[in-house]
């Protein structure tokens, strides 16, 4: 059974791992604060849903991948 995307679900958000420990970065880490700022204020609902559909549910629909890629590019642009 797959979980449908929900904007209010903590599991339906990006997570980044600490490459040293393999553990998720805490929500208050500087990097996650930037990721959440992008997620909350610079993405549309369709982009957020597409991101989860691609990264969690392995969607390969061309439009879904295009929307998810837009989110990924914003996150990759964090300096």
Residue pairs with C-beta under 8 A, 6 or more apart in sequence:
2 57
3 9
3 11
3 12
5 12
5 48
5 49
5 52
5 53
6 12
7 45
7 48
12 48
12 52
13 36
13 39
14 35
14 39
14 51
14 55
14 71
14 75
15 24
15 25
16 24
16 25
16 31
16 32
16 35
17 23
17 24
17 25
18 24
18 25
25 31
25 32
26 32
27 33
27 36
31 78
34 78
35 75
35 78
38 71
38 74
38 75
38 78
39 48
39 71
42 74
43 51
43 70
43 71
43 74
46 67
47 67
47 68
47 70
47 71
48 71
49 67
50 59
50 63
50 64
50 65
50 66
50 67
50 68
50 71
51 67
51 68
51 71
51 72
53 59
53 61
53 64
53 68
54 60
54 64
54 65
54 68
55 68
59 65
59 68
